[in-house]
Amino acid sequence: MEDGPGESLRAVRIAKWQAWRDSGQDPYRHTRFERTHLARDITSGYPGNDGQAARVAGRIMAIRGHGRAAFLDLHDPSGRLQLHVTAEVPEALALLAGLDLGDHVGASGTVFQTRRGEVSLAVGQLVPLSKNFRGLPDKRHGLTDPDLRYRQRYVDLMTNPDSVRTFQLRSAAVRLLREQLDREGFMEVETPVLVPIAGGGMARPFLTHHNALHRDLYLRIATELYLKRLIIGGLERVYEIGRVFRNEGVDANHGAEFTMLELYWAYVGYEEIMSLVERLLAHLCQTLTGGLEIEVDGTRLDFTPPFPRVDMGERFRERTGRDLLDLDTKARALDTARALGVHLDPSLTRTQILDKLVSAVVERDLVQPTFLVHHPVDLSPLAKRRAADPRTTERFELFCRGSELANAFSELNDPFDQRQRFMDQMRERAEGNDELPELDEDFLLALEHGMPPTGGLGIGVDRVAMLLAGVTSIRDVVLFPMLRSLDRDGGRDTLV
């Protein structure tokens, strides 16, 4: 099989690297390069730093030759700086014959301004620090294949400033969440990733095996039940920001692994948690975007507190003329789905049918940030019942653009009610709902030691980052998203 154009390019660049080595300029012999300035330090400091000595390092992204001189664009994490190499420094000029786009270099020299007014560095020394043997995407079109952007994120980051800004924004959002929760008196903790029972949510877990302990374990699907154990132990305000794993389908809003913020706050209920969510999200928007309105895919979203509250049962009745709480058998739930034109697999259990009915009828219309409140007990096995209607719970989900951002409730702390709900789940699990966890006797034991009234919250960090960055796929805010494997010919099924 003949070499493709990529292999031909690689061969040429390997030859240039070998020429550098022969001349004593092997870039890989350097273990460090002392950098005194970033690009932004130099460009933003002019004219006060005119004539100042500086040492910079970064990746070369453009080369413009003009006879016995050349201009290079050096990029570092702060931005771009133009380097000027002339025949007055013959050693540096000679290195240009082997220099390619994507190579790393270090440069020292003095700051000046060109006749066209661009702040630049007059190079006195040029040092190769690494060689890019594979080249960069086409300058005009960039890395446009979405699947390739996710598969080769390093290329995406080196060529796409928007991707860099997205991940800088995500990092800042996580930092701000931590800072705000710390100010509100919460303690950050860590709980197990490998667990004997994947509880705290409804999802299929990933299974693994611990060789030394001779036991099967799961990757956690939530941090909830361990964090509640800490509330029982007396840590009254705790939170964790961590990865959770769900062995289920992937789409623009779902991934096999994602980041959740979960927190638990003793002696408060879901109303106080709603206010906390409003404070957290308004603070993020204001700090990171300069206002409380953001635009995603042409839609203006307003995060000004308070967010609207919508009762789930009332909204379902408005949309369908039917009472959600009357769907107390699988047959009634399935008949309602058919009557409403919601096509479902008849093998689903009743609670799965109810969940999908609510998604189809109610959730998709919640565009602006909205709290959907008072879920049925059957859909909320860990939430406390409402005194006004014990068939419903003190629970809310925050929706925006039809997607769930947060889930929270006044936590169920009655160990006997909790045991009964777990037993109901076990019966449904036996009917074929493999998203339900096994009975967690250890958590019930902990609960019998006494848990105070507690408000709990889970926020999808990835989805919040999507909104703040104005993107519509979760893969755009996850550095290395899970993708299908390539076949032998390089083909793939894209997940975008």
C-alpha positions as CSV (number, residue, x, y, z in Angstrom):
1,M,0.0,0.0,0.0
2,E,1.4,3.4,-1.0
3,D,2.0,6.0,1.7
4,G,-0.6,8.7,1.9
5,P,0.1,12.5,1.9
6,G,0.4,12.4,5.7
7,E,3.3,9.9,5.6
8,S,5.1,11.9,2.9
9,L,4.8,15.0,5.1
10,R,6.1,13.1,8.1
11,A,9.1,11.8,6.1
12,V,10.1,15.3,5.1
13,R,9.8,16.6,8.6
14,I,11.8,13.7,10.0
15,A,14.6,14.6,7.5
16,K,14.5,18.2,8.8
17,W,14.8,17.0,12.3
18,Q,17.8,14.8,11.4
19,A,19.4,17.7,9.8
20,W,19.0,19.7,13.0
21,R,20.5,16.8,14.9
22,D,23.5,16.7,12.6
23,S,24.1,20.4,13.2
24,G,23.9,20.0,17.0
25,Q,20.4,21.5,17.3
26,D,18.4,18.4,18.4
27,P,15.3,19.9,20.0
28,Y,14.9,16.9,22.3
29,R,18.1,17.4,24.2
30,H,16.6,20.3,26.1
31,T,15.1,19.5,29.4
32,R,13.9,23.1,30.1
33,F,13.7,26.6,28.7
34,E,13.6,29.6,31.1
35,R,10.8,31.8,30.0
36,T,10.6,35.3,31.4
37,H,7.5,36.6,29.7
38,L,4.2,35.3,28.1
39,A,3.1,36.8,24.8
40,R,0.4,39.0,26.5
41,D,3.0,40.4,29.0
42,I,4.9,41.8,26.0
43,T,2.0,43.0,23.8
44,S,0.0,44.6,26.6
45,G,3.0,46.3,28.2
46,Y,4.1,48.3,25.2
47,P,5.4,51.0,24.9
48,G,6.7,50.9,28.5
49,N,8.8,47.8,27.7
50,D,10.3,49.0,24.4
51,G,13.9,47.7,24.2
52,Q,13.3,45.3,27.1
53,A,15.0,41.9,27.0
54,A,12.6,38.9,27.0
55,R,12.7,35.1,26.7
56,V,9.5,33.5,25.3
57,A,8.5,30.0,24.3
58,G,5.6,28.5,22.4
59,R,4.4,26.9,19.2
60,I,5.0,28.4,15.8
61,M,1.7,28.9,14.0
62,A,2.8,31.0,11.0
63,I,6.0,31.8,9.1
64,R,6.3,34.7,6.7
65,G,9.6,35.1,4.9
66,H,10.9,38.3,3.4
67,G,14.3,37.7,1.8
68,R,16.9,37.9,4.5
69,A,14.3,38.3,7.3
70,A,11.3,36.4,8.5
71,F,8.3,36.9,10.8
72,L,7.1,34.1,13.0
73,D,3.8,33.9,14.9
74,L,4.5,32.3,18.3
75,H,1.5,31.1,20.3
76,D,1.5,30.4,24.1
77,P,-1.3,30.1,26.6
78,S,-1.7,33.9,26.8
79,G,-2.0,34.6,23.1
80,R,0.2,35.5,20.0
81,L,3.5,37.2,19.7
82,Q,5.4,38.1,16.5
83,L,9.0,37.1,16.3
84,H,11.4,38.9,13.9
85,V,14.4,37.0,12.6
86,T,17.0,38.7,10.5
87,A,20.4,38.0,8.9
88,E,21.9,39.9,11.7
89,V,21.6,36.7,13.7
90,P,22.7,34.1,11.1
91,E,22.3,31.2,13.5
92,A,18.7,31.9,14.0
93,L,18.0,32.5,10.3
94,A,19.7,29.2,9.4
95,L,17.4,27.3,11.7
96,L,14.4,28.5,9.7
97,A,15.1,26.1,6.9
98,G,14.2,23.2,9.2
99,L,11.3,25.0,11.0
100,D,7.7,23.9,10.3
101,L,4.3,25.0,11.5
102,G,3.5,23.4,14.8
103,D,7.1,23.2,16.1
104,H,7.9,24.5,19.6
105,V,10.7,27.0,19.9
106,G,12.3,29.2,22.6
107,A,13.4,32.7,21.6
108,S,15.3,35.5,23.4
109,G,15.7,39.1,22.2
110,T,14.4,42.6,22.7
111,V,11.0,44.1,22.4
112,F,10.3,46.6,19.6
113,Q,7.5,47.9,17.4
114,T,7.5,47.3,13.6
115,R,6.8,50.0,11.0
116,R,3.3,48.7,10.8
117,G,2.8,49.2,14.5
118,E,2.9,45.5,15.7
119,V,4.7,44.9,19.0
120,S,7.3,42.1,18.3
121,L,10.4,40.5,19.6
122,A,13.7,41.0,17.7
123,V,15.2,37.6,18.0
124,G,18.8,37.3,19.2
125,Q,18.6,33.5,19.8
126,L,16.3,30.8,18.5
127,V,16.2,27.4,20.1
128,P,14.1,24.5,18.7
129,L,12.3,22.6,21.5
130,S,10.2,20.0,19.7
131,K,9.2,19.0,16.2
132,N,5.7,18.6,14.8
133,F,6.0,15.6,12.5
134,R,2.3,15.4,11.6
135,G,1.5,19.0,10.5
136,L,-1.5,21.2,11.3
137,P,-5.0,21.3,9.8
138,D,-5.6,23.5,6.8
139,K,-5.2,27.1,8.0
140,R,-8.4,28.4,6.4
141,H,-10.8,25.5,7.4
142,G,-9.2,24.2,10.5
143,L,-10.2,21.0,12.1
144,T,-13.8,20.9,10.9
145,D,-14.7,17.2,11.4
146,P,-16.4,17.2,14.8
147,D,-15.5,13.6,15.5
148,L,-11.9,14.3,14.7
149,R,-11.9,17.3,17.0
150,Y,-13.0,15.1,19.9
151,R,-10.7,12.2,18.9
152,Q,-7.7,14.5,18.6
153,R,-8.5,17.2,21.1
154,Y,-4.8,18.2,21.3
155,V,-5.0,19.4,17.7
156,D,-8.3,21.1,18.3
157,L,-6.8,23.0,21.2
158,M,-3.7,24.1,19.4
159,T,-5.7,25.4,16.4
160,N,-9.1,26.4,17.7
161,P,-9.2,29.4,20.1
162,D,-12.9,28.9,20.8
163,S,-12.2,25.5,22.2
164,V,-9.5,26.9,24.5
165,R,-11.9,29.6,25.7
166,T,-14.6,27.0,26.3
167,F,-12.4,24.9,28.6
168,Q,-11.0,27.9,30.3
169,L,-14.6,29.0,31.1
170,R,-15.5,25.5,32.3
171,S,-12.5,25.5,34.7
172,A,-13.5,29.0,35.9
173,A,-17.1,27.8,36.5
174,V,-15.9,24.9,38.7
175,R,-13.6,27.2,40.6
176,L,-16.4,29.7,41.2
177,L,-18.8,26.9,42.4
178,R,-16.2,25.8,44.9
179,E,-15.6,29.3,46.1
180,Q,-19.3,30.1,46.6
181,L,-20.0,26.9,48.4
182,D,-16.9,27.4,50.6
183,R,-18.3,30.9,51.5
184,E,-21.6,29.4,52.4
185,G,-19.9,27.1,54.9
186,F,-19.8,23.8,52.9
187,M,-17.0,21.3,53.3
188,E,-15.6,19.6,50.2
189,V,-15.2,15.8,50.6
190,E,-14.4,12.7,48.5
191,T,-16.4,9.5,48.4
192,P,-15.8,6.1,46.8
193,V,-15.8,5.7,43.0
194,L,-15.8,1.9,43.3
195,V,-18.9,0.8,45.2
196,P,-20.5,-2.5,46.1
197,I,-24.0,-1.2,45.2
198,A,-24.5,1.5,42.6
199,G,-27.2,3.5,44.4
200,G,-28.4,7.1,44.5
201,G,-29.9,7.1,41.0
202,M,-31.6,5.1,38.3
203,A,-29.1,4.0,35.7
204,R,-27.2,1.0,34.5
205,P,-23.8,0.9,36.1
206,F,-20.4,-0.2,34.8
207,L,-19.2,-3.5,36.4
208,T,-15.6,-4.3,37.3
209,H,-13.8,-6.8,39.6
210,H,-11.4,-6.3,42.4
211,N,-8.9,-9.2,42.2
212,A,-7.4,-8.9,45.7
213,L,-10.8,-8.7,47.4
214,H,-12.4,-11.3,45.1
215,R,-15.5,-9.3,44.6
216,D,-17.4,-7.5,41.9
217,L,-17.7,-3.7,42.2
218,Y,-19.5,-1.0,40.3
219,L,-18.4,2.5,39.1
220,R,-20.7,4.9,41.0
221,I,-23.7,6.4,39.3
222,A,-24.1,9.0,42.0
223,T,-22.4,10.2,45.2
224,E,-25.7,10.6,47.1
225,L,-25.8,7.8,49.6
226,Y,-22.3,8.2,50.8
227,L,-22.7,12.0,51.2
228,K,-25.9,11.3,53.3
229,R,-23.8,9.0,55.5
230,L,-21.7,12.0,56.3
231,I,-24.7,14.1,57.2
232,I,-25.7,11.3,59.6
233,G,-22.2,11.4,61.0
234,G,-22.5,15.1,61.8
235,L,-20.9,16.9,58.9
236,E,-23.8,19.2,58.3
237,R,-22.8,20.8,55.0
238,V,-20.9,18.7,52.5
239,Y,-20.3,18.7,48.8
240,E,-18.4,16.7,46.2
241,I,-17.5,17.6,42.6
242,G,-16.7,14.3,40.9
243,R,-17.0,12.0,38.0
244,V,-19.9,9.6,37.8
245,F,-20.5,6.8,35.3
246,R,-23.6,5.5,33.7
247,N,-23.6,2.6,31.2
248,E,-26.3,3.9,28.9
249,G,-26.9,5.7,25.6
250,V,-24.9,8.8,24.6
251,D,-26.2,11.9,22.7
252,A,-25.8,15.6,22.7
253,N,-26.8,15.9,26.4
254,H,-25.5,12.5,27.8
255,G,-22.2,10.9,28.2
256,A,-21.0,7.6,29.7
257,E,-19.0,9.6,32.3
258,F,-19.8,13.1,33.4
259,T,-19.2,15.5,36.3
260,M,-21.7,16.1,39.0
261,L,-21.8,18.5,41.9
262,E,-23.7,17.0,44.8
263,L,-24.3,18.7,48.1
264,Y,-26.2,18.0,51.3
265,W,-27.3,20.6,53.8
266,A,-28.7,19.6,57.2
267,Y,-31.8,21.3,58.7
268,V,-33.1,22.8,55.4
269,G,-35.5,21.6,52.8
270,Y,-36.0,21.9,49.0
271,E,-37.1,25.5,49.1
272,E,-33.8,26.6,50.6
273,I,-32.0,24.5,48.0
274,M,-33.9,26.3,45.2
275,S,-32.6,29.6,46.5
276,L,-29.1,28.2,46.7
277,V,-29.3,27.0,43.1
278,E,-30.5,30.5,42.0
279,R,-27.6,32.1,43.8
280,L,-25.0,29.7,42.4
281,L,-26.2,30.0,38.7
282,A,-26.7,33.8,38.9
283,H,-23.2,34.2,40.3
284,L,-21.7,32.0,37.5
285,C,-23.5,33.9,34.8
286,Q,-22.7,37.4,36.2
287,T,-19.1,36.6,36.8
288,L,-18.3,34.7,33.6
289,T,-20.5,36.5,31.0
290,G,-21.0,39.9,32.6
291,G,-24.8,39.6,32.9
292,L,-27.7,37.3,33.8
293,E,-28.7,36.6,30.2
294,I,-26.9,34.3,27.9
295,E,-27.6,33.1,24.3
296,V,-27.5,29.5,23.2
297,D,-28.3,28.5,19.7
298,G,-30.2,31.7,19.1
299,T,-32.2,31.6,22.3
300,R,-31.8,34.2,25.0
301,L,-31.9,32.6,28.5
302,D,-32.5,34.7,31.6
303,F,-31.0,33.5,34.9
304,T,-32.3,36.4,37.0
305,P,-33.7,35.0,40.3
306,P,-36.3,33.9,41.1
307,F,-36.8,31.2,38.5
308,P,-40.4,30.1,37.7
309,R,-41.8,27.2,39.6
310,V,-44.0,24.7,37.7
311,D,-46.0,22.0,39.4
312,M,-45.4,18.7,37.5
313,G,-48.9,17.3,38.0
314,E,-50.6,20.6,37.1
315,R,-48.5,21.1,34.0
316,F,-49.2,17.5,32.9
317,R,-53.0,18.1,33.4
318,E,-52.8,21.3,31.4
319,R,-51.1,19.6,28.5
320,T,-53.1,16.4,28.4
321,G,-56.3,16.8,30.4
322,R,-55.3,13.8,32.5
323,D,-54.2,13.3,36.0
324,L,-50.6,12.0,36.3
325,L,-51.3,10.5,39.7
326,D,-54.2,8.5,38.3
327,L,-51.8,6.4,36.2
328,D,-51.4,3.9,39.0
329,T,-51.1,0.8,36.8
330,K,-48.9,0.0,33.9
331,A,-51.9,-0.5,31.7
332,R,-53.3,2.9,32.4
333,A,-49.9,4.5,31.9
334,L,-49.3,2.7,28.6
335,D,-52.8,3.5,27.4
336,T,-52.2,7.2,28.1
337,A,-48.9,7.2,26.2
338,R,-50.6,5.7,23.2
339,A,-53.5,8.2,23.4
340,L,-50.9,11.0,23.5
341,G,-48.9,9.7,20.6
342,V,-45.9,8.9,22.7
343,H,-44.4,5.7,21.3
344,L,-42.9,3.5,24.0
345,D,-41.6,0.0,24.4
346,P,-44.5,-1.9,26.1
347,S,-41.9,-4.0,28.0
348,L,-41.1,-0.9,30.1
349,T,-42.2,-0.8,33.7
350,R,-44.8,1.6,34.9
351,T,-42.4,4.1,36.5
352,Q,-40.3,4.0,33.3
353,I,-43.4,4.8,31.3
354,L,-44.3,7.7,33.7
355,D,-40.8,9.1,33.4
356,K,-40.9,9.1,29.6
357,L,-44.4,10.6,29.6
358,V,-43.3,13.5,31.7
359,S,-40.2,14.0,29.5
360,A,-42.3,14.0,26.3
361,V,-45.2,16.1,27.6
362,V,-43.8,18.5,30.2
363,E,-40.0,18.8,30.1
364,R,-39.3,19.7,26.5
365,D,-41.3,22.9,26.7
366,L,-39.3,24.3,29.6
367,V,-36.9,26.6,27.7
368,Q,-36.1,29.3,30.3
369,P,-34.6,28.2,33.6
370,T,-37.6,26.7,35.4
371,F,-38.0,24.6,38.5
372,L,-40.3,21.6,37.9
373,V,-41.6,20.7,41.3
374,H,-43.6,18.1,43.3
375,H,-42.8,14.8,41.5
376,P,-44.8,11.6,42.3
377,V,-43.4,9.4,45.0
378,D,-43.0,6.6,42.5
379,L,-40.5,8.7,40.5
380,S,-38.7,9.9,43.7
381,P,-37.6,7.0,45.9
382,L,-35.2,9.2,48.0
383,A,-37.4,12.3,48.5
384,K,-39.6,13.2,51.4
385,R,-43.4,13.2,50.9
386,R,-45.3,16.5,50.8
387,A,-47.6,17.0,53.8
388,A,-50.2,18.6,51.4
389,D,-50.3,15.5,49.2
390,P,-48.3,12.5,50.3
391,R,-48.5,11.0,46.8
392,T,-46.0,13.7,45.7
393,T,-42.6,14.8,47.1
394,E,-40.7,17.9,48.0
395,R,-38.6,17.6,44.9
396,F,-37.6,19.8,42.1
397,E,-35.6,19.5,38.8
398,L,-34.2,22.6,37.2
399,F,-34.8,22.6,33.4
400,C,-33.4,24.9,30.7
401,R,-33.8,24.4,27.0
402,G,-35.7,21.2,27.7
403,S,-32.6,19.7,29.5
404,E,-32.2,18.9,33.1
405,L,-29.6,21.0,34.9
406,A,-30.2,20.0,38.5
407,N,-32.2,17.6,40.7
408,A,-32.9,18.2,44.3
409,F,-35.2,17.3,47.2
410,S,-35.9,17.4,50.8
411,E,-34.2,14.1,51.6
412,L,-36.2,11.2,52.9
413,N,-34.9,10.5,56.5
414,D,-37.6,8.1,57.7
415,P,-35.7,4.7,57.6
416,F,-39.0,2.7,57.5
417,D,-40.5,4.6,54.6
418,Q,-37.1,4.4,52.8
419,R,-37.0,0.6,53.3
420,Q,-40.5,0.2,51.9
421,R,-39.5,2.3,48.8
422,F,-36.4,0.2,48.3
423,M,-38.5,-2.9,48.5
424,D,-40.9,-1.5,45.9
425,Q,-37.8,-0.9,43.7
426,M,-36.8,-4.5,44.2
427,R,-40.1,-5.7,42.9
428,E,-39.8,-3.5,39.8
429,R,-36.3,-4.6,39.3
430,A,-37.6,-8.2,39.2
431,E,-40.0,-7.1,36.5
432,G,-37.1,-6.1,34.3
433,N,-36.0,-2.5,35.2
434,D,-32.3,-3.0,35.4
435,E,-31.7,0.7,36.0
436,L,-32.8,0.2,39.6
437,P,-30.1,-0.6,42.2
438,E,-29.9,-3.5,44.6
439,L,-31.2,-3.1,48.1
440,D,-28.6,-1.1,50.1
441,E,-28.8,-2.5,53.7
442,D,-25.8,-0.6,54.8
443,F,-27.4,2.7,53.9
444,L,-30.6,1.7,55.7
445,L,-28.4,0.8,58.8
446,A,-26.9,4.3,58.6
447,L,-30.3,5.9,58.3
448,E,-31.5,4.2,61.4
449,H,-28.8,6.1,63.4
450,G,-30.8,9.2,62.6
451,M,-30.4,11.8,59.8
452,P,-31.7,15.3,60.5
453,P,-34.0,17.1,58.0
454,T,-31.7,17.6,55.0
455,G,-31.8,19.3,51.6
456,G,-29.9,17.6,48.8
457,L,-28.8,18.8,45.3
458,G,-27.2,17.4,42.2
459,I,-26.0,19.8,39.4
460,G,-24.7,18.6,36.0
461,V,-21.5,20.5,35.7
462,D,-21.1,19.6,32.0
463,R,-24.6,20.9,31.1
464,V,-24.0,24.2,33.0
465,A,-20.7,24.6,31.1
466,M,-22.6,24.0,27.9
467,L,-25.0,26.9,28.6
468,L,-22.2,29.3,29.7
469,A,-20.1,28.5,26.6
470,G,-23.1,28.7,24.3
471,V,-22.6,25.2,22.8
472,T,-25.2,22.5,22.2
473,S,-23.2,19.2,22.6
474,I,-21.8,17.9,25.8
475,R,-18.7,16.7,23.8
476,D,-17.7,20.4,23.4
477,V,-17.2,20.8,27.1
478,V,-15.6,17.4,27.9
479,L,-11.9,17.3,27.0
480,F,-11.8,13.7,26.0
481,P,-15.4,12.4,25.5
482,M,-16.1,8.7,25.0
483,L,-16.3,7.8,21.3
484,R,-16.8,4.6,19.3
485,S,-13.6,2.9,18.3
486,L,-12.2,3.2,14.8
487,D,-12.3,0.2,12.5
488,R,-9.2,-1.0,10.7
489,D,-9.8,1.3,7.7
490,G,-10.3,4.3,10.0
491,G,-14.1,4.3,9.6
492,R,-16.4,5.2,12.5
493,D,-19.9,5.8,13.6
494,T,-20.0,9.4,14.8
495,L,-21.8,10.2,18.0
496,V,-22.5,13.9,17.2
